[in-house]
Amino acid sequence: MLNSSDYPALTALAAVLHAGSFEAAANRLSVTPSAVSQRIKGLEDRLGTVLVLRGTPCTGTETGRRLARHMEEIGLMERQLAQDLGQSDKAAPIHVPLAVNADSLATWFCAAMAPIEGLLFQLQIDDQDHSANWLKRGKVMAAVSSRDTPVSGCDLHPLGKLRYLAVATPAFVARHFPDGLTPDALSCAPSMIYDEKDRLPDIWITARTEQRVPLPTHRIPSTHGFVDAALAGLGWGLNPHRLLEPHLSAGRLVPLSPDPLDIPLYWHVSRLSAAHLADVTEAVKEAAKAYLIQ
């Protein structure tokens, strides 16, 4: 069992896993790397298990990550106490791990994080269909996801819909789709996916053609890279509508179809963290209200 005497070691453990090295953690804690190493080694010996996998960067074992998460929860409670006592300006910043899809980060999620003080957000970027899995594995405290049922042990808040349009340059459309969005044309025209988890093109095409079409794809794991690639004529892709507005207005890009694809998004937050992340949840809901389709 842990006790209060373990807190210096737990603090060192969390610092190493966040900073990626003993030297960086030592700088953050204003101690020597040797002191950080000794604290963690002592805790490992007492618990009888390895907590940190030494490397570049250092990573945590399953137990190590769980203990670091425990310290994050304690930090949130201390932050809440400091706010209640009117001493929040004296509290050390707390690391808060979150999972979010890249398109939300590129369009609206930064507006949600900006008003929050005293927290250092540690973002895991994953597809909206898979970001909730980080919560299921206990690696984050909250997640933006397209999953419409609560992750076990979590509260669920509907956020709205992120609108996508399939676009390409006028020259690309004239070359590859002279007869419209036929299955044959789609099976030949280069398209773009974010990664192997990206199902949006398949969802959009199935809705348009009522059949599955094998697509030749470029793999471009960047929301803004998607827009840049479309502008360069590399292929067609589904992009968040907000990022496309100036290019559509200028005629640099055109929709392949007037029909958008609207993806509902939800905020899942661990019940263990929910009370201490109430201001984050409210900021996420407010930003979503302003940016997403309600």
C-alpha positions as CSV (number, residue, x, y, z in Angstrom):
1,M,0.0,0.0,0.0
2,L,1.1,3.6,-0.7
3,N,1.5,6.1,2.1
4,S,2.4,9.7,2.4
5,S,6.1,9.0,2.5
6,D,5.9,7.7,-1.0
7,Y,4.8,11.1,-2.4
8,P,8.3,12.4,-3.3
9,A,8.9,9.2,-5.2
10,L,5.5,9.3,-6.9
11,T,6.1,12.9,-7.8
12,A,9.5,12.0,-9.3
13,L,7.9,9.1,-11.2
14,A,5.2,11.3,-12.7
15,A,7.8,13.9,-13.7
16,V,10.0,11.3,-15.5
17,L,7.1,10.0,-17.4
18,H,5.9,13.5,-18.4
19,A,9.4,14.8,-19.2
20,G,10.8,11.7,-20.8
21,S,14.1,11.6,-18.9
22,F,15.6,11.7,-15.4
23,E,17.6,14.8,-16.3
24,A,14.5,16.8,-17.4
25,A,12.5,15.6,-14.4
26,A,15.3,16.7,-12.1
27,N,15.3,20.1,-13.7
28,R,11.5,20.3,-13.2
29,L,11.8,19.3,-9.6
30,S,14.9,21.3,-8.8
31,V,16.8,18.2,-7.6
32,T,19.6,16.1,-9.0
33,P,19.0,13.3,-11.5
34,S,20.6,11.0,-8.9
35,A,17.9,12.0,-6.4
36,V,15.2,11.3,-8.9
37,S,16.7,7.9,-9.7
38,Q,17.1,7.0,-6.0
39,R,13.5,7.9,-5.2
40,I,12.1,5.8,-8.0
41,K,14.4,2.9,-7.3
42,G,13.4,3.0,-3.7
43,L,9.7,2.8,-4.6
44,E,10.3,0.0,-7.2
45,D,12.2,-2.0,-4.5
46,R,9.4,-1.4,-2.0
47,L,6.7,-2.4,-4.4
48,G,8.7,-5.2,-6.0
49,T,8.1,-4.1,-9.6
50,V,9.7,-2.0,-12.3
51,L,7.9,1.4,-12.8
52,V,10.1,3.0,-15.4
53,L,11.5,1.6,-18.6
54,R,14.8,3.4,-19.1
55,G,15.2,4.6,-22.6
56,T,14.9,7.6,-24.9
57,P,12.4,8.6,-23.9
58,C,11.7,6.9,-20.6
59,T,8.3,5.2,-20.5
60,G,6.2,3.8,-17.7
61,T,5.2,0.2,-17.2
62,E,1.5,-0.5,-16.6
63,T,2.0,-0.1,-12.9
64,G,4.2,3.0,-13.4
65,R,1.5,4.7,-15.5
66,R,-1.2,3.9,-13.0
67,L,0.8,5.4,-10.2
68,A,1.6,8.5,-12.2
69,R,-2.2,8.8,-13.0
70,H,-2.8,8.5,-9.2
71,M,-0.5,11.5,-8.7
72,E,-2.4,13.5,-11.4
73,E,-5.6,12.8,-9.5
74,I,-4.0,14.0,-6.3
75,G,-2.8,17.1,-8.1
76,L,-6.3,17.9,-9.3
77,M,-7.6,17.6,-5.7
78,E,-4.9,19.9,-4.5
79,R,-5.7,22.4,-7.2
80,Q,-9.4,22.4,-6.2
81,L,-8.4,22.9,-2.6
82,A,-6.1,25.8,-3.5
83,Q,-9.0,27.4,-5.5
84,D,-11.4,26.9,-2.5
85,L,-8.8,28.6,-0.3
86,G,-8.3,31.5,-2.7
87,Q,-4.6,30.4,-3.3
88,S,-4.9,29.0,-6.8
89,D,-2.2,31.4,-8.0
90,K,0.3,29.7,-5.8
91,A,-0.5,26.1,-6.9
92,A,1.9,24.3,-9.2
93,P,0.5,23.5,-12.7
94,I,-1.1,20.0,-12.9
95,H,-0.6,17.7,-15.9
96,V,-3.9,16.5,-17.3
97,P,-3.9,13.8,-20.0
98,L,-6.7,14.0,-22.6
99,A,-7.5,12.3,-25.9
100,V,-8.8,14.2,-28.8
101,N,-9.2,13.7,-32.5
102,A,-6.9,15.8,-34.8
103,D,-9.7,17.6,-36.6
104,S,-11.2,18.8,-33.3
105,L,-7.7,20.0,-32.2
106,A,-7.3,21.9,-35.5
107,T,-10.7,23.6,-35.4
108,W,-12.1,24.2,-32.0
109,F,-10.5,22.3,-29.1
110,C,-7.7,24.9,-28.5
111,A,-10.4,27.4,-27.8
112,A,-11.7,25.1,-25.0
113,M,-8.2,24.8,-23.4
114,A,-7.2,28.4,-23.6
115,P,-9.3,29.8,-20.7
116,I,-8.2,27.1,-18.2
117,E,-5.4,28.1,-15.8
118,G,-3.3,25.9,-13.6
119,L,-3.4,22.9,-15.9
120,L,-0.9,21.6,-18.4
121,F,-2.7,19.5,-21.0
122,Q,-1.1,16.4,-22.3
123,L,-2.9,15.5,-25.5
124,Q,-3.1,12.0,-27.1
125,I,-4.2,12.4,-30.7
126,D,-6.4,9.6,-32.1
127,D,-9.2,9.0,-34.5
128,Q,-12.6,10.0,-33.1
129,D,-13.8,6.4,-33.3
130,H,-10.9,5.3,-31.2
131,S,-10.0,8.2,-28.8
132,A,-12.3,6.8,-26.1
133,N,-10.1,3.7,-25.9
134,W,-7.5,5.8,-24.1
135,L,-10.1,6.2,-21.3
136,K,-10.8,2.5,-21.3
137,R,-7.1,1.8,-20.8
138,G,-6.9,4.4,-18.0
139,K,-4.4,6.5,-19.8
140,V,-6.3,9.8,-19.9
141,M,-8.9,11.5,-17.8
142,A,-11.2,12.6,-20.5
143,A,-11.7,12.3,-24.3
144,V,-13.4,13.8,-27.3
145,S,-15.0,10.8,-29.2
146,S,-17.7,9.9,-31.6
147,R,-18.7,7.1,-29.3
148,D,-22.3,7.8,-28.2
149,T,-22.4,5.5,-25.2
150,P,-20.5,6.3,-22.0
151,V,-17.2,4.5,-21.4
152,S,-17.5,2.5,-18.2
153,G,-16.9,4.7,-15.2
154,C,-17.3,7.9,-17.2
155,D,-19.9,10.7,-17.7
156,L,-21.0,11.5,-21.2
157,H,-21.7,15.0,-22.6
158,P,-23.0,15.5,-26.2
159,L,-21.0,18.3,-27.9
160,G,-22.5,18.7,-31.4
161,K,-21.5,17.7,-34.9
162,L,-18.2,18.4,-36.8
163,R,-19.1,19.1,-40.4
164,Y,-16.9,17.7,-43.2
165,L,-16.9,18.4,-47.0
166,A,-15.2,16.3,-49.7
167,V,-13.2,18.7,-51.8
168,A,-10.5,19.0,-54.5
169,T,-9.2,21.6,-56.9
170,P,-11.4,22.4,-59.9
171,A,-8.7,20.9,-62.2
172,F,-8.7,17.7,-60.2
173,V,-12.4,17.4,-60.4
174,A,-12.4,18.1,-64.1
175,R,-9.8,15.5,-64.7
176,H,-11.0,12.7,-62.5
177,F,-14.8,13.2,-62.3
178,P,-15.9,14.4,-65.7
179,D,-19.1,12.3,-65.4
180,G,-19.6,12.8,-61.7
181,L,-18.9,10.7,-58.6
182,T,-19.2,7.3,-60.3
183,P,-17.9,4.2,-58.5
184,D,-15.4,3.7,-61.4
185,A,-14.1,7.2,-61.1
186,L,-13.8,7.1,-57.3
187,S,-11.9,3.8,-57.5
188,C,-9.3,5.5,-59.7
189,A,-9.0,9.0,-58.3
190,P,-6.3,9.5,-55.6
191,S,-7.9,10.2,-52.2
192,M,-6.5,11.0,-48.7
193,I,-6.8,9.3,-45.4
194,Y,-5.4,10.4,-42.0
195,D,-4.3,6.9,-41.0
196,E,-5.5,3.3,-41.2
197,K,-8.3,4.0,-38.7
198,D,-9.8,6.8,-40.9
199,R,-13.3,5.5,-42.0
200,L,-14.7,8.9,-43.1
201,P,-14.1,8.4,-46.8
202,D,-15.8,5.0,-46.8
203,I,-18.8,6.4,-44.8
204,W,-19.2,9.3,-47.2
205,I,-18.8,7.3,-50.4
206,T,-21.2,4.5,-49.1
207,A,-23.8,7.2,-48.4
208,R,-23.4,8.7,-51.9
209,T,-23.1,5.5,-54.0
210,E,-24.8,2.9,-51.8
211,Q,-21.8,0.6,-52.3
212,R,-18.3,0.1,-51.0
213,V,-15.6,1.4,-53.3
214,P,-11.9,0.5,-53.0
215,L,-10.0,3.8,-52.9
216,P,-6.4,4.6,-53.9
217,T,-5.2,6.6,-50.9
218,H,-2.4,8.9,-49.8
219,R,-1.8,8.5,-46.0
220,I,-1.4,12.0,-44.6
221,P,-1.6,12.2,-40.8
222,S,-2.2,15.9,-40.5
223,T,-5.5,17.9,-40.6
224,H,-3.8,21.0,-42.1
225,G,-1.7,18.7,-44.4
226,F,-5.0,17.4,-45.8
227,V,-6.0,20.9,-46.9
228,D,-2.5,21.6,-48.3
229,A,-2.5,18.4,-50.2
230,A,-5.9,19.1,-51.7
231,L,-4.8,22.6,-52.7
232,A,-1.7,21.1,-54.4
233,G,-4.0,18.7,-56.4
234,L,-2.6,15.6,-54.7
235,G,-6.0,14.1,-54.2
236,W,-9.5,14.7,-52.8
237,G,-10.3,14.5,-49.1
238,L,-12.8,15.1,-46.4
239,N,-11.9,18.2,-44.4
240,P,-13.5,20.2,-41.6
241,H,-15.7,22.8,-43.2
242,R,-14.3,25.6,-41.1
243,L,-10.8,25.1,-42.5
244,L,-12.2,25.1,-46.1
245,E,-14.2,28.3,-46.0
246,P,-11.5,30.7,-47.4
247,H,-10.5,28.3,-50.1
248,L,-14.1,27.6,-51.1
249,S,-14.9,31.3,-51.3
250,A,-11.8,31.9,-53.4
251,G,-12.5,29.0,-55.7
252,R,-9.3,27.3,-55.0
253,L,-11.2,24.2,-53.8
254,V,-14.7,22.9,-54.8
255,P,-17.0,20.4,-53.2
256,L,-17.2,17.0,-54.9
257,S,-20.8,17.0,-53.7
258,P,-23.0,19.5,-51.8
259,D,-23.8,16.9,-49.2
260,P,-21.7,17.2,-46.1
261,L,-20.8,14.5,-43.6
262,D,-21.7,15.5,-40.0
263,I,-19.9,13.5,-37.3
264,P,-21.4,13.7,-33.8
265,L,-18.9,14.2,-31.0
266,Y,-19.1,13.6,-27.3
267,W,-17.0,14.4,-24.2
268,H,-16.3,11.4,-22.0
269,V,-14.8,12.3,-18.6
270,S,-13.8,9.9,-15.9
271,R,-16.1,10.1,-12.8
272,L,-13.0,10.0,-10.6
273,S,-11.8,13.2,-12.3
274,A,-15.1,14.8,-13.2
275,A,-15.6,17.0,-10.2
276,H,-12.0,18.4,-10.4
277,L,-12.3,18.9,-14.2
278,A,-15.7,20.6,-14.0
279,D,-14.2,23.9,-15.4
280,V,-12.6,22.0,-18.3
281,T,-15.9,20.2,-19.1
282,E,-17.7,23.5,-19.1
283,A,-15.0,25.1,-21.3
284,V,-15.2,22.2,-23.7
285,K,-19.0,22.4,-23.9
286,E,-18.9,26.2,-24.5
287,A,-16.3,25.9,-27.2
288,A,-18.3,23.1,-28.9
289,K,-21.4,25.2,-28.7
290,A,-19.7,28.0,-30.6
291,Y,-17.9,25.9,-33.2
292,L,-19.9,22.7,-33.8
293,I,-23.3,22.2,-35.3
294,Q,-25.9,21.9,-32.6
